[in-house]
């Protein structure tokens, strides 16, 4: 529920109830920190009275503590355009609120309430640079977020000042990564719906039904398989259809499971405290402890699975397209030719393959990795989580264009077969006159992007 509420809230500029109700607990956590500092005035506490990263052996003079919070943020805000979309930035803001609300943060109740005020302001749109991090804290994009947050707070309350440690608390944590993961999942709905619709049209064209697989699957996946088979008139084939047809249940299951796993890992990351340091009950007493909760490696690993599942599904679309136009399927002429359009779709499989190879090249380096280090070894474990999500987001328009191309030619083939009533009403209404196939493709692409209820889009995992 956390993830779904976050995505819904980011779309309209609303704060989930769980975050709005956490201010008192955040205030209590900060009071515990203040008591610890007062009891241990000479102890070095990372991020509160020390420099960051590999300079953590150097102390911040007490008289510079407040000014240093702002200096730290400005020093780290070194990114530049392009910036994440506004809704993605809102997802990051809400992710930060969730992770502060989970406990242990250095943020004061006063600052937290001001963060809530910014998040509730539909006009607040922080400019957070993409392509500027490596997911071992994401402090560069986070510093831009923090700078814009403080500017918005200053307009409301010019006298407000950060407390020691709050600068670090604002820029540290996995909220950029997990917020971007939430946003990516919201954007994957369209590709999911288009892939399932392609599977359904292929089932119609070949007479394949998956009732047995549906009964074994259960849950949301069973509903998806039932949707794929719902308008099929089962028929026998003299020879086996290619594996890409027979594996339709496996293709749907693989993508569904991968997306559900990413959603589960993102929700888990949103539910956990994230920052460095955090207040932790250590040996029976609350104390600020340095740790690595700013990493979200399970989100990165789950993202990689989504990419693999997407590529698997897209490759199968291309393979089935080639077979549909091969002339080997009874009732479908070679290249989908008809009397006054003899070449029909002759170039479409090649065009789709070119798009697919482009996507494969762009996503080929999407593996969890820890092969880099910064800060002279202090930050020696990277997840590359934000970059992986950025690459996937960059490819989604190409993926959707590929799928719209495949759907358009299938819609025409279904219409030629006399099974027009099996098409979605929106697709039936978009069917073109002869030789206007590219117009149909553009219409389908726009339709699936804009309609939140088309096909199985509203039944996605988030």
Secondary structure, 3 states (H helix, E strand, C coil): CHHHHHHHHHHHCCCCHHHHCCHHHHHHHHHHHHHHHHHCCCCCCCCCCECCHHHCCCECCHHHHHHHHHHHHHHHCCCCCCECCHHHHHHHHHHHHHHHHCCCCCCCHHHHHHHHHHHHCCCCCCCCECCCCCCCCCHHHHHHHHHHHHHHHHHHCCCCCCCCCHHHHHHCCCHHHHHHHHHHHHHHHHHHHHHHHHHHHHHHHHCCCCHHHHHHHCHHHHHHHHHHHCCCCCCCCCCCCCHHHHCHHHHHHHHHHHHHHHHHHHHHHHCCCCCCCEEEEECCEEEEECCCCCCCHHHHHHHHHHHHHHHHHHHHHHHHHHHHCCCCCCCCCHHHCECCECCCCCCHHHHHHHHHHHHHHHHCCCCCCCCCCEHHHCECCCCCHHHHHHHHHHHHHHHHHHHHHHHHHHHHHHHHHCCHHHCCHHHHHHCCCCCCHHHHHHHHHHHHHHCCCCCCHHHCCC
